[in-house]
């Protein structure tokens, strides 16, 4: 993440932004090379390179390997004004924000003790980036996004089957939740286009990779078409990516293809490190990132610096990388074993596994998945019936979500084989 440049670097950033917004630098135009620009501004090459990196992070320019830096197309207009009830609440944000940003020397109005009264540590240092917002896990991130983007009565598109906690948040927001069929290789494009056109939905929430619950991932071709549909119908996309750190870096992510123009990206460490360490993050276009930061301040003031520092230290020390290597191996071994055992008891898997925890097990037509789950509980077996993962709680083809970590348990396999016999 890029830290905000100071001094000369900040002035260069402001200067170039002014030239771009004023039309001196046109869309697609190549900026002066770092060496020449550094000489013109009278700064070192490192200072100029840092300023260019900041402009890339802000979305004003893009870096092309071996070619240079180019002006990006005009960014989307800021999102519509907040609903009145949200705007009124956010009038309180300025006081809370000051307690975090600390512009004033004398702080008699502060609600917290001074840092010198707390542990003598470096807890004040944590990851920066004006388009990155740290949250208390992915669910907190989704909650902030729903609060900001969704008003009562709004139509919202979601994966179906999809992430059921999201459905609850949308119900609380009094939104009209519309399911988009999930295919083996991503959202069903015809269904997405049709429902985007007829519902006039504002937002599409989706999980592109290692999808929960089906376990499948979208292809690059589908990703491009999803973005085209979103552009055509004015959809904002919220992409949830909980397994990012155990999946290949080159996996097709909508946010990477879109560069955060209309895609908001949600990540978390809960699935790859510990569910007890509630740290997630949002990457978004600047206007939305600013609005979400205000909502975060208003609702919880601040996330835990302590937990964020623990995770930061695990990352920079290399422990997290080594943990991910072990986790990938465990997922792969468990998935191979699960597929072998489930095939033996006659269960068909919906989508090829793509690196996450989940398999979507399709049951024989007519199977009562709710009855299956009830009977499983009598033997202390917890199951997730397919209807839970649809917005309207109506099952399509009978199915259950299976976590590969537990799929080879002999008690589960014997119960499933007996029930399906």
C-alpha positions in Angstrom: 0.0 0.0 0.0 1.3 3.4 -0.9 1.8 6.0 1.9 0.8 9.5 1.2 3.9 11.4 0.0 4.9 14.5 1.8 6.8 17.7 0.9 7.9 17.9 -2.7 6.3 14.5 -3.6 2.9 15.8 -2.4 3.3 19.0 -4.5 4.1 16.9 -7.6 1.0 14.8 -7.0 -1.2 17.9 -6.7 0.4 19.5 -9.7 -0.1 16.5 -12.0 -3.7 16.0 -10.8 -4.4 19.6 -11.7 -2.9 19.1 -15.1 -5.0 16.0 -15.7 -8.3 17.5 -14.4 -7.6 20.7 -16.3 -7.2 18.8 -19.5 -3.5 19.6 -20.1 -2.7 15.9 -19.9 -5.2 14.0 -22.0 -6.6 10.5 -21.4 -4.1 8.0 -22.8 -1.3 10.5 -23.0 2.1 9.3 -21.8 3.6 11.2 -18.9 7.2 12.4 -19.0 9.7 9.6 -18.0 10.8 9.5 -14.4 14.3 10.7 -15.1 13.2 13.7 -17.2 10.3 14.6 -14.9 12.6 14.4 -11.8 14.9 17.0 -13.5 12.1 19.3 -14.4 10.7 19.2 -10.8 14.1 19.5 -9.3 13.7 16.3 -7.2 15.4 12.9 -7.0 14.2 10.0 -9.2 13.0 8.2 -6.0 10.8 11.2 -5.0 9.3 11.4 -8.5 8.7 7.6 -8.6 6.9 7.7 -5.3 4.7 10.5 -6.6 3.9 8.5 -9.7 3.1 5.5 -7.5 0.7 7.6 -5.6 -1.0 8.8 -8.7 -1.4 5.2 -9.8 -3.0 4.4 -6.4 -5.4 7.3 -6.8 -6.5 6.1 -10.2 -5.2 9.1 -12.2 -2.5 7.3 -14.2 -1.5 3.7 -14.9 1.9 2.1 -15.2 2.6 0.0 -18.3 5.6 -2.4 -18.0 8.4 -1.3 -20.2 6.5 1.6 -21.6 5.9 4.2 -18.9 3.0 6.0 -17.2 -0.2 7.0 -19.0 -3.2 9.1 -18.0 -6.2 6.9 -17.2 -9.8 7.7 -18.5 -11.9 10.1 -16.5 -13.0 8.4 -13.2 -16.6 7.8 -12.4 -18.5 10.6 -10.9 -18.9 10.5 -7.1 -21.7 8.3 -5.9 -25.1 9.9 -5.3 -25.6 11.9 -2.1 -26.3 10.0 1.0 -29.9 9.5 2.1 -31.0 12.3 4.5 -31.1 10.0 7.6 -27.5 8.9 6.9 -26.3 12.5 6.1 -27.8 13.7 9.4 -26.0 11.0 11.3 -22.7 11.7 9.6 -22.8 15.3 10.8 -21.4 13.8 14.0 -18.4 12.3 12.3 -16.2 15.4 12.4 -15.7 15.1 16.2 -15.0 11.4 16.0 -12.7 11.8 13.0 -10.6 14.4 14.9 -10.0 11.8 17.7 -8.4 9.6 15.1 -6.5 12.1 12.9 -5.5 14.5 15.7 -4.9 17.8 14.0 -5.0 19.9 17.2 -2.2 20.4 19.7 -4.5 20.8 22.8 -7.0 18.0 23.0 -9.3 18.8 25.9 -12.2 17.6 23.9 -10.7 14.1 23.2 -12.6 11.2 24.5 -9.5 9.0 25.0 -6.4 9.1 27.2 -3.2 10.3 25.5 -0.9 7.7 24.0 1.7 8.3 26.6 -0.6 6.9 29.2 -0.9 3.6 27.2 1.7 0.9 26.4 5.0 2.4 25.1 4.8 0.7 21.7 4.5 1.3 18.0 0.8 0.6 17.8 0.2 3.9 16.2 1.9 2.7 13.0 -0.4 0.7 10.7 -1.0 0.2 7.1 -2.1 3.2 5.1 -3.7 3.9 1.8 -6.5 6.3 1.1 -8.5 3.7 -0.9 -8.0 1.0 1.7 -10.3 0.7 4.8 -9.6 -1.8 7.5 -12.7 -3.4 9.0 -13.6 -6.0 11.6 -13.7 -8.8 9.1 -15.6 -9.2 5.8 -19.0 -9.1 7.5 -18.3 -5.7 8.9 -17.1 -4.6 5.5 -20.3 -5.8 3.9 -22.4 -4.1 6.5 -20.7 -0.8 5.9 -21.2 -1.2 2.1 -24.9 -2.1 2.5 -25.5 0.9 4.8 -23.9 3.2 2.2 -25.1 1.9 -1.1 -28.5 0.4 -0.3 -31.7 2.3 0.6 -35.0 0.8 1.6 -36.8 -0.6 -1.4 -33.7 -0.7 -3.6 -33.3 -3.8 -5.8 -30.0 -5.6 -5.2 -28.6 -8.5 -7.1 -26.8 -11.4 -5.4 -25.4 -14.8 -6.2 -27.9 -17.6 -5.9 -26.8 -19.8 -4.3 -24.7 -17.3 -2.4 -23.5 -16.0 0.9 -26.4 -16.2 3.3 -25.2 -13.7 6.0 -25.3 -11.0 3.2 -29.0 -11.9 2.6 -29.7 -11.0 6.3 -28.0 -7.7 6.0 -30.0 -6.8 2.9 -33.2 -7.8 4.6 -32.4 -5.5 7.5 -31.8 -2.8 5.0 -35.3 -3.5 3.6 -33.9 -4.1 0.1 -35.4 -6.2 -2.6 -32.9 -9.1 -2.9 -32.9 -10.7 -6.4 -30.8 -13.9 -6.9 -28.7 -14.3 -10.0 -28.1 -18.0 -10.9 -24.6 -19.1 -10.2 -23.0 -21.4 -12.9 -20.0 -23.5 -12.8 -17.8 -20.7 -14.2 -19.4 -17.7 -12.5 -22.6 -15.8 -12.6 -25.1 -16.9 -15.3 -24.5 -14.0 -17.8 -28.0 -14.1 -19.4 -29.6 -14.2 -16.0 -27.4 -11.3 -14.8 -28.1 -9.2 -17.9 -31.9 -9.8 -17.8 -32.3 -9.0 -14.1 -30.0 -6.0 -14.3 -32.2 -4.6 -17.1 -35.6 -5.4 -15.6 -34.9 -4.7 -11.9 -32.9 -1.5 -12.3 -30.7 -2.8 -9.5 -27.9 -0.5 -8.2 -25.6 -3.1 -6.8 -24.5 -6.7 -7.6 -22.8 -8.6 -4.7 -20.8 -11.5 -5.8 -18.0 -13.8 -4.8 -15.8 -14.5 -7.8 -13.3 -17.1 -6.6 -13.7 -20.3 -4.5 -17.3 -19.3 -4.3 -19.3 -19.9 -1.1 -21.1 -22.2 -1.3 -20.4 -23.9 -4.7 -16.6 -23.8 -4.5 -16.3 -22.8 -8.2 -14.5 -19.8 -9.7 -15.4 -17.5 -12.6 -13.3 -17.6 -15.7 -11.6 -14.6 -17.3 -14.1 -14.6 -20.2 -17.0 -14.5 -17.7 -15.3 -11.8 -15.7 -15.0 -9.5 -18.8 -18.7 -10.1 -19.7 -19.8 -9.3 -16.1 -18.0 -6.0 -16.2 -19.6 -5.2 -19.6 -23.0 -5.9 -18.2 -22.3 -3.7 -15.2 -21.2 -0.9 -17.4 -24.2 -1.2 -19.7 -26.7 -1.2 -16.8 -24.9 1.2 -14.3 -24.3 -1.5 -11.7 -21.9 -1.1 -8.9 -20.2 -4.5 -8.1 -19.1 -5.6 -4.6 -16.6 -8.5 -4.9 -16.0 -10.6 -1.8 -12.7 -12.5 -1.9 -12.2 -14.3 1.4 -9.8 -16.9 0.1 -7.5 -14.5 -1.8 -4.3 -15.4 0.0 -4.5 -19.1 -0.8 -5.5 -18.7 -4.4 -3.2 -18.0 -7.4 -2.4 -14.4 -7.7 -3.3 -14.5 -11.4 -6.8 -15.6 -10.7 -9.3 -13.3 -12.6 -10.6 -10.8 -10.1 -13.2 -8.2 -11.2 -11.6 -5.5 -9.0 -8.2 -6.1 -10.7 -9.7 -5.9 -14.2 -11.8 -2.9 -13.3 -9.2 -1.0 -11.2 -11.8 -0.1 -8.7 -13.8 2.1 -11.0 -17.2 0.4 -10.3 -16.0 -2.6 -8.4 -15.6 -2.5 -4.6 -13.3 -5.2 -3.2 -13.7 -7.0 0.1 -11.0 -9.1 1.7 -10.4 -10.8 5.1 -7.9 -12.8 7.1 -10.7 -14.8 8.9 -10.7 -17.6 6.4 -7.0 -17.9 5.9 -5.6 -17.1 9.4 -8.1 -17.2 12.2 -11.8 -16.5 12.6 -11.0 -15.1 16.0 -8.8 -12.3 14.4 -11.5 -10.1 13.0 -9.6 -8.1 10.4 -10.9 -7.4 6.9 -10.5 -4.6 4.4 -12.3 -2.7 1.7 -10.6 -1.4 -1.5 -12.8 1.1 -3.3 -13.0 4.2 -5.5 -11.9 7.3 -3.5 -15.4 8.8 -3.0 -16.8 5.5 -1.7 -13.8 4.8 0.4 -14.2 8.2 2.0 -17.9 7.6 2.7 -17.3 4.2 4.1 -14.6 5.6 6.4 -17.1 8.1 7.7 -19.6 5.3 8.4 -16.9 3.2 10.2 -16.0 6.2 12.4 -19.7 6.8 13.2 -20.5 3.2 14.0 -17.4 1.8 15.8 -15.0 4.7 15.9 -12.0 2.5 15.1 -11.0 -1.1 14.5 -8.5 -2.8 16.8 -5.0 -1.5 16.3 -3.7 -4.3 18.5 -5.2 -7.1 16.3 -4.1 -5.2 13.1 -0.6 -5.0 14.4 -0.5 -8.7 15.3 -1.5 -9.6 11.7 1.0 -7.0 10.3 3.8 -8.6 12.3 2.8 -12.1 11.1 3.0 -10.8 7.5 6.3 -8.9 7.7 8.0 -11.7 9.7 7.2 -14.3 7.1 5.1 -16.4 9.5 1.9 -15.7 7.5 3.5 -16.8 4.2 4.7 -20.1 5.8 1.2 -20.6 7.3 -0.4 -20.1 3.9 1.9 -22.8 2.4 0.8 -25.3 5.0 -2.9 -24.2 4.6 -2.8 -24.6 0.8 -1.4 -28.1 1.2 -4.1 -29.0 3.7 -6.8 -27.7 1.5 -5.5 -29.6 -1.5 -5.0 -32.9 0.4 -8.5 -32.6 2.0 -10.2 -31.8 -1.3 -8.6 -34.8 -3.0 -9.7 -37.1 -0.2 -13.2 -35.5 0.0 -13.8 -36.0 -3.7 -12.7 -39.6 -3.5 -15.0 -40.4 -0.5 -18.0 -38.5 -1.8 -17.8 -40.3 -5.2 -17.8 -43.6 -3.4 -21.1 -42.8 -1.6 -22.7 -41.6 -4.9 -22.6 -37.8 -4.4 -22.1 -35.6 -7.5 -20.2 -32.3 -7.1 -21.5 -29.2 -8.9 -18.3 -27.4 -9.8 -14.6 -28.4 -9.9 -13.0 -27.2 -6.6 -10.8 -24.1 -7.1 -8.9 -23.8 -3.9 -11.3 -22.9 -1.1 -13.0 -24.9 1.6 -16.3 -25.7 -0.1 -17.9 -28.3 -2.3 -21.5 -28.1 -3.5 -22.9 -31.6 -3.3 -25.9 -32.2 -5.5 -28.4 -34.7 -4.1 -30.8 -37.0 -6.0 -34.0 -35.2 -7.2 -36.7 -35.4 -4.6 -34.3 -35.5 -1.7 -35.6 -33.5 1.3 -32.5 -31.6 2.2 -34.2 -30.2 5.3 -35.0 -33.7 6.5 -31.5 -34.7 5.8 -30.1 -31.9 8.0 -32.6 -32.7 10.8 -31.6 -36.4 10.9 -28.0 -35.5 10.8 -28.3 -33.4 13.9 -29.6 -36.4 15.8 -26.2 -37.9 15.3 -24.4 -34.7 16.1 -23.6 -34.0 12.5 -24.0 -30.3 11.4 -25.1 -29.9 7.8 -25.8 -26.8 5.6 -28.8 -27.5 3.4 -28.9 -25.7 0.0 -32.0 -23.6 0.6 -30.2 -21.6 3.2 -28.0 -20.2 0.4 -30.8 -18.8 -1.7 -32.3 -15.4 -1.1 -35.8 -16.6 -1.0 -34.9 -19.8 1.0 -36.4 -21.9 -1.8 -34.3 -24.8 -2.9 -33.6 -25.6 -6.5 -31.9 -28.9 -7.2 -31.4 -30.4 -3.7 -27.8 -29.8 -2.4 -25.7 -29.4 0.6 -22.5 -27.4 1.2 -19.6 -29.5 2.4 -16.5 -28.2 4.0 -13.5 -30.3 2.8 -11.9 -30.1 6.2 -14.6 -32.4 7.6 -15.8 -34.3 4.5 -13.7 -37.4 5.1 -15.1 -38.0 8.6 -16.2 -41.6 8.7 -19.3 -40.8 10.8 -20.5 -38.3 8.2 -19.8 -40.6 5.2 -21.6 -43.5 6.8 -24.6 -41.4 7.7 -24.8 -39.9 4.2 -24.4 -43.3 2.5 -27.2 -44.7 4.7 -29.5 -41.8 4.1 -29.0 -41.8 0.3 -29.2 -45.6 -0.1 
